[in-house]
Amino acid sequence: MTHRLSVSRAARLAGVSRAVLQAKISRGDLITFEGKVAPRDLMRVFPDIDLASNTELDRVTRIKENAFGKRIRERVLPNPEVLMSRLRIATQALAISKIKLARVERIINNLEVLYLENTNKTNGANEKLSENALKQIKEFLFEEFNDTGLDRETAPVMAKDELLKIMAGQVTLSPSGKEFFVSGNDSILEAALGAGINLNWGCSNGNCGLCKANLLSGETEKIAHHDFTFSEAEKASNTILMCCHTPITKIEIAAEELGLSTIPRQNIKCKVKSINHLEPDMIELILQTPRSKRLRFFAGQSVGLTAGKNLQRDIPVASCPCDDRNIQFHIRQDDKDEFASYISHTLKPGDTISIDGPTGEFIYDEELTGAAVFIAIDTGFAPIQGLIEHTMAVDNAASIELLRIQAPSQKPYLDNRCRSWADALDELTYAVIPDMGATDSAIRQLLQNKPAAQIFVAGPTSSLETLKTGQSLSKQNVKYLAVAPSGYLESN
């Protein structure tokens, strides 16, 4: 049987996004059979695959370091126990393959005996093949069996695929069919969140049991202790806690995915991790949730912050759920604003701020796989940043277009971060539009070349109204979010 690769695995081997691979399949450049890709066809479409290096891992590292600034290097290799378990599985698979090949060779060698035995059992009812005919059949089978030309062509792809299986476990979710990979020392839950998949979970340390999943196929290894106790029925159905297990083979699990209506309202006391001055008048506030109570939210949503003596503001989250426990916010420094002044001058790392939320429907629709266009006006970049990071993690947009509207005399804050995204991802383009007057024509030109599946616009209400009256966004699938220049939500 011809070995075939899932679209996710083929994309990893080629070092491209799933969206790029899907586009080639849609155009007919790449042939699939039952949704899978043959290694030979993959090499034909991507002849420059660098089989001597871990292209996909290098790509992920580059994106994570340049765009996210995350801890990736210590998570590339699994811990020794997981690595040994995956090597054991790979060794067993190799041994079974060798046994099967030896069996095939033995059958060919004994072809005459097997045929004669079968003929005798049928009392000579079938005419015996001539000795010459049997010899020709054996020669043909041995010729096919020993023809390694095609094997040599695809062997490097298959060898790299086997290496990736050791480096990262593959998980398929049922019934959605979503796939993601578990690298390094990550648990199934951590990898799912990093891939932009909203699974049900609570404490993430094995106490609450909310991240239960049924293991439908494959093997996992327990990588962390848990105090949660399974019922006898759960034990019988092969239930695991995703926060405490990692795959050592390709696995399929049945797990609950959260929707917008199923994420509960949460109130969490967070510690201030850092307060960074991005520009003279722009602050990046990073809060860290407790390990046992992380914020469940969708990228693009907002929360209420309470600091000091009951200073409250509603503000968009500037990060995505894939950013672990670290929640980012962008606030314009303004000494006339009591909340902003407190953040800038009084608040310090280690202090406590309460989060209440999440709220809002300014979220990415993962079912739409066309181009995604993001338009950020001033501090409207905060929720756009979280959405773009989520889109990168989900990896299903045909292209990502980021437009930032800024006064001609000003440089957009975090401009270098946006440029690093564009450098790291071929499918992402970034442009700065100098004023609102040029926006309509720029958007119209962009959409002529790449019709968008969904468009996100965030900024002050007055700017949003200007865009709504233009022609470029009419009859488009657009979501708007009113964000004041202060960085707070504007009331609709």
C-alpha positions in Angstrom: 0.0 0.0 0.0 1.3 3.5 -0.9 2.3 5.5 2.1 0.3 8.8 2.2 0.6 11.9 4.4 -2.2 13.9 5.9 -2.3 17.6 4.8 -0.9 18.7 8.1 2.1 16.3 8.0 2.7 17.2 4.3 2.8 20.9 5.2 5.2 20.3 8.1 7.6 18.3 5.8 7.4 21.0 3.1 7.9 23.8 5.6 4.8 25.7 4.5 1.4 26.5 6.1 -1.6 24.2 5.6 -3.3 27.1 3.8 -0.5 27.2 1.2 -0.8 23.4 0.7 -4.6 23.6 0.5 -4.3 26.3 -2.2 -2.1 24.1 -4.3 -4.6 21.2 -3.9 -7.5 23.5 -4.9 -5.7 24.6 -8.0 -5.0 21.0 -9.0 -1.2 21.5 -8.6 -1.1 18.8 -5.9 -3.1 15.6 -6.2 -4.7 14.0 -3.1 -6.4 10.7 -2.5 -9.0 10.5 0.3 -7.6 13.8 1.6 -4.0 12.5 1.7 -0.8 13.3 -0.2 1.7 10.9 -1.7 5.4 11.7 -0.8 6.3 11.5 -4.5 3.7 14.1 -5.4 4.8 16.3 -2.5 8.4 16.3 -3.8 7.2 17.1 -7.3 5.4 20.2 -6.2 8.1 21.2 -3.6 11.3 20.1 -5.3 13.4 22.4 -3.0 12.4 20.6 0.2 15.5 20.7 2.4 15.5 17.2 3.7 18.8 17.7 5.5 17.4 20.1 8.0 14.3 20.5 10.1 12.7 23.2 7.9 9.4 23.1 9.6 10.9 23.4 13.1 13.2 26.2 11.9 10.2 28.0 10.6 8.2 27.6 13.8 11.2 28.8 15.8 11.6 31.9 13.6 7.9 32.8 13.9 7.8 32.2 17.6 11.0 34.1 18.4 10.5 37.0 16.0 6.7 37.4 16.2 5.7 36.1 19.6 8.9 36.4 21.6 8.2 33.1 23.4 10.0 30.3 25.0 10.5 27.9 22.1 14.1 26.6 22.3 13.6 24.6 25.5 10.5 23.1 24.1 11.9 21.6 20.9 13.1 18.3 22.3 10.8 16.0 24.3 12.0 14.9 27.8 14.1 11.7 27.8 11.2 9.5 28.9 8.9 10.6 26.1 11.7 10.4 23.6 12.6 6.8 24.6 8.9 5.9 24.4 8.6 7.3 20.9 11.8 5.6 19.8 10.5 2.3 21.2 7.4 2.7 19.1 9.4 3.6 16.0 11.7 0.6 16.6 8.7 -1.8 17.0 7.2 -0.4 13.7 10.5 -0.9 11.9 10.8 -4.5 13.2 7.2 -5.3 12.1 8.0 -3.9 8.7 11.1 -6.1 8.4 9.1 -9.1 9.4 6.4 -8.4 6.8 9.1 -7.9 4.1 10.7 -11.2 5.1 7.3 -12.9 4.9 6.7 -11.6 1.4 10.1 -12.7 0.3 9.4 -16.2 1.7 6.1 -16.4 0.0 7.7 -15.6 -3.4 10.4 -18.2 -2.8 7.8 -20.8 -1.9 5.4 -19.9 -4.7 5.7 -23.4 -6.4 5.0 -25.2 -3.2 2.0 -23.1 -2.3 0.6 -23.5 -5.8 1.1 -27.2 -5.9 -0.5 -27.6 -2.4 -3.5 -25.6 -3.6 -3.8 -27.7 -6.8 -3.7 -31.0 -4.9 -6.5 -29.8 -2.5 -8.8 -29.1 -5.5 -8.1 -32.7 -6.8 -6.4 -31.4 -9.9 -9.5 -29.5 -11.0 -7.4 -26.6 -12.2 -4.8 -27.0 -14.9 -1.3 -26.9 -13.5 0.9 -24.0 -14.5 3.9 -24.9 -16.4 7.3 -24.8 -14.7 8.3 -22.0 -17.1 5.2 -19.9 -16.3 5.9 -20.2 -12.5 9.5 -19.2 -13.1 8.4 -16.1 -15.0 5.9 -15.1 -12.2 8.7 -15.5 -9.6 11.1 -13.4 -11.7 8.5 -10.7 -12.1 7.7 -10.6 -8.4 11.3 -10.5 -7.4 12.0 -7.8 -9.9 9.2 -5.7 -8.4 10.2 -6.5 -4.9 13.9 -5.5 -5.4 13.2 -2.4 -7.5 14.3 0.2 -5.1 14.4 3.1 -7.5 11.2 4.6 -6.5 12.0 3.8 -2.8 15.2 5.8 -3.0 13.3 8.7 -4.5 10.8 9.0 -1.6 12.9 7.5 1.2 14.3 10.9 2.3 10.7 12.3 2.7 9.7 9.2 4.7 12.8 9.3 6.8 12.2 12.9 7.7 8.5 12.1 8.5 9.7 9.4 10.9 12.0 11.9 12.5 9.2 14.4 13.0 7.1 11.6 14.6 9.8 11.2 17.2 10.2 15.0 17.7 6.5 15.8 17.8 3.4 13.7 18.4 0.3 14.2 16.2 -3.2 14.6 17.6 -6.5 14.4 15.7 -9.6 15.7 17.5 -12.9 13.9 17.1 -15.4 14.7 15.8 -14.0 17.9 14.2 -11.1 16.3 12.6 -8.7 19.1 13.6 -5.1 18.2 13.8 -2.2 19.6 15.8 1.3 18.6 16.8 2.8 18.3 20.3 6.4 19.3 20.5 9.0 19.2 23.2 7.7 18.7 26.7 4.3 20.1 26.0 1.1 18.4 27.2 -1.7 17.7 24.8 -3.6 20.7 26.3 -0.7 23.1 26.0 -0.1 22.1 22.4 -3.9 22.5 21.6 -4.0 26.0 23.1 -0.8 26.9 21.2 -2.5 25.7 18.0 -5.4 28.0 18.6 -7.8 25.3 19.6 -10.2 26.2 22.5 -10.5 23.0 24.5 -12.3 22.8 27.8 -9.9 23.1 30.8 -9.6 24.7 34.2 -6.6 24.3 36.4 -4.2 22.8 33.9 -2.4 20.9 36.8 -4.5 17.8 37.1 -6.9 18.7 39.8 -10.2 19.8 38.3 -10.7 17.2 35.6 -12.2 19.6 33.0 -9.7 18.7 30.4 -10.8 15.0 30.2 -10.7 13.3 26.8 -11.3 9.8 25.6 -8.3 8.2 23.9 -9.8 6.6 20.8 -6.6 5.3 19.3 -2.8 5.5 19.8 -0.7 5.7 22.9 0.1 8.5 25.4 2.5 8.9 28.2 1.8 10.5 31.6 4.2 13.4 32.1 2.7 15.0 35.2 1.0 13.7 38.4 -2.7 14.4 38.9 -4.9 14.2 41.9 -8.1 14.0 39.9 -9.8 10.5 40.3 -11.5 8.8 37.4 -14.7 6.9 37.8 -14.7 3.2 36.8 -16.7 4.1 33.6 -14.1 6.7 32.7 -11.3 4.2 33.2 -13.1 1.7 31.0 -13.4 4.3 28.2 -9.7 5.1 28.3 -10.1 8.6 29.7 -7.0 10.8 30.1 -6.3 14.3 31.4 -4.9 16.3 28.5 -2.9 18.5 30.9 -1.0 15.5 32.2 -0.4 13.4 29.0 1.6 13.7 25.8 1.3 11.5 22.7 4.0 8.9 21.9 2.2 7.7 18.8 -0.2 9.4 16.4 -3.4 9.6 18.5 -7.1 10.4 18.1 -9.0 11.8 21.1 -12.6 12.8 21.7 -12.5 16.2 23.6 -14.9 19.1 24.2 -14.2 22.2 22.2 -15.5 25.5 23.7 -17.6 27.8 21.7 -18.3 31.5 22.3 -21.4 30.8 24.3 -19.8 28.1 26.4 -16.8 30.1 27.8 -17.8 31.2 31.3 -17.5 34.6 32.8 -14.3 34.6 35.0 -12.9 36.8 37.7 -9.2 36.2 38.2 -6.7 38.0 40.3 -3.5 38.4 38.3 0.1 39.5 39.1 1.7 42.2 37.1 4.5 40.6 35.1 5.9 43.7 33.4 5.1 47.2 32.4 6.9 48.1 29.1 7.0 51.6 27.5 6.7 50.8 23.8 6.7 54.5 22.9 6.9 57.6 25.0 3.1 57.6 25.3 2.3 53.9 24.9 2.4 51.2 27.6 2.3 47.4 27.2 0.9 45.9 30.4 1.5 42.1 30.8 -0.4 40.3 33.5 0.2 36.7 34.5 -2.6 34.5 35.7 -2.2 31.9 38.4 -1.1 28.4 37.2 -4.3 27.0 38.6 -6.7 29.5 37.1 -5.8 30.7 33.6 -8.1 33.0 31.5 -10.2 31.2 29.0 -11.0 33.5 26.1 -11.0 33.9 22.3 -8.5 36.2 20.6 -10.1 39.6 20.0 -12.2 39.6 23.1 -12.1 42.2 25.9 -12.0 42.1 29.7 -12.6 44.5 32.5 -9.5 45.5 34.5 -9.7 46.6 38.2 -6.5 48.2 39.7 -5.7 50.3 42.7 -8.7 51.6 44.7 -11.4 50.3 42.4 -10.1 51.9 39.2 -11.9 50.1 36.4 -11.6 50.1 32.6 -12.9 47.8 29.8 -10.0 47.0 27.4 -9.2 44.6 24.6 -6.8 41.8 25.1 -3.7 42.2 22.9 -2.6 38.6 23.0 -4.1 35.3 22.0 -4.9 32.2 24.2 -1.7 30.5 22.7 0.4 32.9 24.9 0.0 30.7 27.9 -0.6 32.6 31.1 0.6 36.0 29.9 -2.2 38.5 29.0 -1.2 41.7 27.2 -2.9 45.1 27.1 -2.0 48.4 25.3 -2.7 51.6 27.2 -1.9 55.1 26.1 -0.1 57.0 28.8 -2.1 60.0 30.0 -1.6 61.7 33.3 -5.1 63.2 33.0 -6.6 59.7 33.0 -6.6 58.3 36.5 -6.4 54.6 35.4 -3.6 55.2 32.9 -1.7 57.4 35.3 -1.9 54.7 38.0 -0.6 52.1 35.5 2.3 54.3 34.4 3.4 55.8 37.8 2.2 53.6 40.6 1.7 50.1 39.5 4.8 47.8 39.7 5.7 44.2 38.9 4.2 41.8 41.5 1.2 44.0 42.2 -2.3 42.5 41.7 -4.9 43.5 39.1 -8.3 41.7 38.7 -9.6 40.6 35.3 -13.3 40.1 34.7 -14.5 38.6 31.4 -14.2 37.8 28.6 -16.8 39.7 26.5 -17.2 40.5 22.8 -17.7 38.8 19.4 -14.7 40.3 17.6 -13.3 36.9 16.9 -11.8 34.9 14.1 -14.1 32.3 12.3 -11.9 29.2 11.8 -14.4 27.7 9.3 -13.6 30.5 6.8 -10.3 29.6 5.1 -9.9 32.5 2.6 -7.8 35.6 3.1 -8.0 37.4 6.4 -7.7 41.2 6.4 -6.9 43.2 9.6 -7.2 47.0 9.7 -5.8 48.7 12.8 -6.3 52.4 13.5 -4.1 53.7 16.3 -4.6 51.6 19.5 -7.0 49.4 17.6 -3.9 47.4 17.0 -4.2 45.8 20.4 -7.1 43.3 19.6 -5.7 43.0 16.0 -2.4 41.7 17.4 -4.2 39.0 19.3 -6.2 38.0 16.3 -3.2 37.8 14.0 -1.3 35.6 16.5 -4.3 33.4 16.7 -4.5 33.2 12.9 -0.9 32.3 12.8 -1.5 29.5 15.3 -4.6 28.1 13.5 -2.6 28.3 10.2 -5.6 28.1 7.8 -5.8 31.5 6.2 -4.9 31.7 2.6 -3.2 35.0 3.3 -3.0 37.5 6.1 -3.1 41.2 5.2 -2.4 43.8 7.9 -3.1 47.4 7.2 -2.3 50.0 9.9 -3.6 53.6 9.6 -1.5 56.2 11.2 -1.0 59.9 10.9 1.8 60.8 8.5 4.0 62.2 11.2 3.8 59.2 13.4 5.3 55.7 13.3 2.9 52.9 14.4 3.9 51.5 17.8 5.2 48.0 17.6 6.0 48.5 13.9 9.1 46.2 14.2 6.9 43.4 15.5 4.6 43.7 12.5 7.6 43.7 10.2 9.0 40.6 11.9 5.7 38.8 11.1 6.0 39.7 7.5 9.6 38.6 7.4 8.8 35.2 9.0 5.6 34.4 7.1 5.4 34.4 3.3 1.6 34.6 3.5 1.6 37.7 5.6 1.9 41.2 4.2 2.1 44.5 6.1 1.5 48.0 5.0 1.1 51.4 6.7 -1.5 53.8 5.3 -0.6 57.5 6.2 -4.2 58.8 6.7 -7.9 57.9 6.5 -8.2 59.5 3.1 -6.0 56.9 1.5 -7.6 53.9 3.2 -10.6 53.3 1.0 -8.6 53.1 -2.2 -6.0 50.9 -0.5 -8.5 48.5 0.8 -10.3 48.4 -2.6 -7.1 47.5 -4.4 -6.2 44.9 -1.9 -9.6 43.1 -2.1 -9.5 43.1 -5.9 -6.4 40.9 -5.8 -7.3 38.8 -2.8 -11.0 38.5 -2.0 -11.3 38.3 1.8 -13.2 35.7 3.7 -13.3 38.0 6.8 -12.2 41.5 7.6 -11.5 43.0 11.1 -11.4 46.7 11.7 -10.5 48.2 15.1 -10.1 51.9 16.0 -12.0 55.0 17.2 -15.7 55.2 16.4 -15.3 58.2 14.2 -12.7 56.4 12.0 -15.0 53.3 11.8 -17.9 55.4 10.6 -15.7 56.9 7.9 -14.8 53.4 6.7 -18.4 52.3 6.8 -19.5 55.1 4.5 -16.8 54.2 1.9 -17.3 51.7 -0.9 -14.4 49.4 -0.2 -16.0 47.5 2.7 -19.6 47.4 1.5 -21.0 44.0 1.1 -18.0 42.4 2.8 -17.9 40.2 5.9 -16.6 42.8 8.3 -16.4 42.9 12.1 -15.8 46.3 13.8 -14.5 47.1 17.3 -14.5 50.6 18.7 -11.3 51.2 20.6 -10.6 54.7 21.9 -7.1 56.4 21.4 -6.6 55.7 25.1 -6.7 51.9 24.4 -10.0 51.4 26.2 -13.2 50.1 24.7 -15.6 52.8 23.5 -19.2 52.4 24.4 -21.3 51.6 21.3 
